Every structure is written in structure tokens, then in C-alpha cells.
Amino acid sequence: MSANLVKAGFEVRGYDISAKQRAALKRAGGKPVASLAQLEAQILITSLPTAAALHSISEALSGKGRIVVETSTLPIEDKERARDALKRKGITLLDCPLSGTGAQAKVKDLVVFASGDRSGFERAKTIFPGFSRSHYYLGAFGNGSRMKFVANLLVAIHNVSAAEAFVLGMKAGLPAKTIFEVIETSAGGSRMFQVRGPQMVEGRYGGAGIAVELFQKDMKIIGEFAARIGAPTALFNASAAIYNAAMAQGHAKDDTAAVCAVLESMAGLRR
């Protein structure tokens, strides 16, 4: 995201607890800083792995009038807590999770689900084309996360369904590459089939766009949210067992496309 913002002509300063990531930003043409306090921009983007990280940043930030575009997938209650903490300092937090994998982020194939203060959104939306292909304003704070839960529920199911289709075809004697080429543009294709199909064809799952262990976090959030509002998620729940098996079989750090390897093992397939 930072590299694409640089390419779009923005001056980008960034902070990460990882020196490796700060170095990557510098190579991309951005300007890494040594602490949050050195970030002086009026519009900040946060992309974080945990609610604890969000609360830590909320406590540390200052600067009345700033806009924080919060793109992480986290429980809505935690985002609301961070929003309220920042509001007391005169800072506006927008709930803006993203649809897309790490690989998609590299080529600006992201969609922003924005929600929260409308005037804050109007100020922040000027930067969205710098790192995404489209964005939507969804109204009240939290609606961005609600839409992300809908999107990731589909991602979880479609990813497993793509793997299941590959394994069915391969078990029947069809080459994986042929399955991909034929189904990609057929009625049975899906965005996840297109994005993760090439990895399933190769049977290689390193260089994760999103790792299985990180996606487990997202799935837990979605499952708890659905249960709380009483929404049935039978297919989502069925897919969860395959991701759990991926964790148990040593694919925690691999891309979620590794669910194909799990189903291949169950089918007794060897490549």
C-alpha cells in the first residue's frame, strides 16, 4: 500500500515495529521514521494484526484534527473503543477494512469499505485511489467492518470450494493446469479461484498473501459476530474445519490456498 501511494505521487512516511519493513518502505521511495511521534501527517493509515496494537496506537497518538484510516480486520467493539479514545483528543478514526490479499495489495487490487464520520471520509478519500481500485462509503461507523465480515465469509468458503474442485478434477485424472484454464472463465469460476488457483496448480503455498494463522483470526471474529446476531453460517462453519486441519498439518505460515494440500491429503493424492 505504501509503495503504491509513493508511485501515485504522495509523500509517504511510515512506522513499523519491524526494521525490515521500515527498510522496505525506504526502498520503495517512502520515508521510514523511528517512532509514531515522528509521524506528522494529517491523514494516517493503520494496518494492524491485533486489537492490542490498535489500542496501543490510540493511546500514543496526538494531534487535533487528524484522520486515522483504520484498515485492519478487528472486532467492531475494539474499533469503537479506539474511536472514542481518539475522539477525546480531537482525532477522527474511520473504520475502513480492505478486501484483498497481500498479493492483491501489491498491484492496487484492493477495495476500501469505508465507514464513520462523513466529513472525515471526504478528507481521506483523496488518498484511496493511491492504493486501491475502488472504495465505498457505507455510512455509520462499523459498517465497513460488517461488510468486511460478509466479504471474508465468502472468501473463506470460495477458497475451500476452489480447492475441493481442483481435488475432484485431479482425482478424476484431469491436469490441474487444465482445470484452472477451463474453469477460470466458466460459470463455476470465482474471484478466489482466479487469485488462488495458480498456487493450487503449482502446489506451492509459500509467500503468503494471507497466512492460514492470520486468517484464523479473521474467521474467529466473523464466527463470533454471526453467532451474536443470530445469522446461520453453515457453509462457513464447514469450511472452518479445513482451515483447522491446515494449521494441524503445518501450514500455519503458508497462504490459505494450502487448504488444497489438506484436501489432496484426504483424497490420497500425491503430486
N, C-alpha and C positions, 0 to 999 in steps of 0.2 A: 504493500500500500504506500509506504513512504517513498520507495523508488519511483512509483508511477506518479506520485504528486510532484516529485522533483522533475520528472520528464514533462509534466504539464506546466512547468514554469513557476511553481510555488517554491518559496524558501522554506525548507523543512528542517526544523530542529527536533531532535528526539532523544528520549532517555529509555534505557532498558537496564535491568539489573545485570544482564549478561554483557560482558565486554565484547564477546564475539558478535553479538547483534549490533552493538554500537559501531564496531568496525565495519560491519556490512552496510550500515547506513552511510558511513563516510565514503565507502567505495561507490555507493550509488549516487553520490553527489550531495547528500544531506550533511547536516552538522550535528554530530552527537554531542551531548552535554553530560556532565558528571553527576548531575542531581536534578530532581524535579524543580528545585528552587531556581535553576538556571533556565527553565522554560518560560519565556516571557510572552509567547503568542497569545492573542485574544481567543483563538479557537484551538482547542486541544482535542486530539483523538486518543481514546484509550482502548486497548485491545488486551484483555487480561484473562488469565487462566482460572482465577478463583475469586469468590466474593471477598475473601480476606484482603486480597490485593486491592480491590476496589475501595474498600473501607480505609485501608492504609493511605491510599492516594487522596481520598476525600478529606482525611484529617490533615494531610500535608499541604494541600493546595490553598492558595490565597489569590486575591486579585479581583476586586469587584468588577462586574461587567463581563467576565469571561464566559465562554461557552465550552462545555465539555461534551463531545460527541462520544458516547459510551457504546462501543460496538460488540462487547462481549456477550456470550450466551450464559446468563446467570439467572437465579430466581428473581422474580419481579420484586419480591419483598426486599431483597438486598439492594436492588437498584433504587427503590423508593426511599430506603434509609439513606443511601448516598445522596440522592437528590435533595432530601430535606436538610442534610448536614451542609451541603454546598450552598443551598439557598440562603441559609443563615449568614453566609459570607458574601452574598450578592453574586454568586456564581450559578449559572443555569446548566443543569445536567439534562441532556437529551438521551432518550432510550432509542438506540439505533443499531440493533444487531444486523448482521450481514448474512446473506445467502450466498454460499460459495465455499469452495475448499481453498487450501493454501495455494495449490497449483493454479486455480482459477484467479486468485488474487494477483498472481504474478502477471497475468495478461488482462487485468481490469475486468474480468468476467464475474463481477460481484453485483449484488442488488442490495441497496440500503433500505431497511424497514425503519423509517424514522417516526418517532412519536415524542410528544411532550410540548413544551411551550412553543406556540406558533411563531412568535417573533424571533425566538432563538433559532428555530428551524430555518426561517427566512435568511438569517445571517449565515448559518452554517452551510446551507445547501449549495453555496457557490463553490465549495471545495469538493463536493461529492463526485462531479464528473472527472475529477483528477485521479480517482482510484476505483470508480465503479462504472458499470454500463448503464445503470438506471437507479432511480430512487423513488420512494413513495412516502408521502406524508399520511400517516394513519390515525392522526388525532391524539386522543388523550394519552398521557404518559403510561407506558406499559403495553400499549397496543403493538408496538414494534416487537416486543418480546413474544407477545401472544401469536403474532404472525410467524415469528421465527420457530415457535414450537410446532405450528402447523407445517411449515416447510421442512423441518428436521424430522418430523414424524414420517413424512413422505420419503425423505432421503433414506432413512433407516430401512423402510420397507422395500423401496425400489432397489437399493443396493443389494439386499439379500435376494430379491426376486431376480435380479440380473445374474447373480452368482448361481442361483438354482437353475436358471435357464441354460447357462453355459454347461453346467454339470450334466443336465439332462441330455443336451446335444452331444457332449463329448462321450458320455456313457453309451450313447447310441451309435458312436463311430464318426461323428462329424468333427472336422478340424475346428479348433477354437477360433482361428482367424476367419474362417468362412462363416461361422455363426455370427461373429461381430459384423462383418461386411454386409451380410444379408439382413440381419435384424435391426441394425442401427437406424435405417430409414424406413422400417416397416411399421405397421400399426402397433406392434408389440414393443417398439423401442421406447426409451425414456431418457431423460437428461442424465440420470445416473448410469444408465447403460453406456451412453456416449462418453461420459467422463471417466468411469472406472473400467469400462470394457477393455481398453488396451492393456491395463495392468493384469486383468484376468486372462487375457490372451497369452501374455508373456509368463504369467505365473510368478511375477516378481512384485513384491509389495513394500520394498524399502522406499525411503524418501517420501515419507507420509505427507499427503495433503492435509489429512487429519488422522491422527493415530487412533487406534482402537481404544486405548485407555482414556484419551481425551474425549472421544465420542461417548464413552460410557457415562461421563459426567453430564453431557447434554441429555442423554437418554433418561437418566435418573431424574433430571429436572422436569422433562416432559411427562414422564410417568406419574410423578407426584402431582403435577399440575392437573393432568387429566383426571386423576383419582379425586382430587379435591373438588373439582367442578362436576364430577359425575359423568364424564364422557367415556363411552366404551372405546377401547383401543385394542381389539382382539388381534389384528394383524401386527400391530406394533409390538404387543406383548409376545407374540410368537417369534418375531424377529430377534427379540432380546436374547433368547436362548442361544442363537447362533453367535452373537457378539460375545456372550459369556464364554462360549466354547473357544472362540478365537483367543480370548485372554488366557484361558487354561492351557491352550496349545502353544503358547509362547509368541503370540502375535501382538502383544500389548503395544509395542513401539511401531508396528507396521501400519500401513494405510488400511482403512476399513475395507478396502477391496479384498483383504485377506480372508473375508468370510467365504470366498470362493475356495480357498485352500481347505477350510473346515469342511465344506460340503463335499469336496473331492475326496477327502479322507473318509467321510461317512459312506461315500459311494464305492470306495475301494479303487479309486482311480489313481494311476501313477503316471506322471509325465516326466 
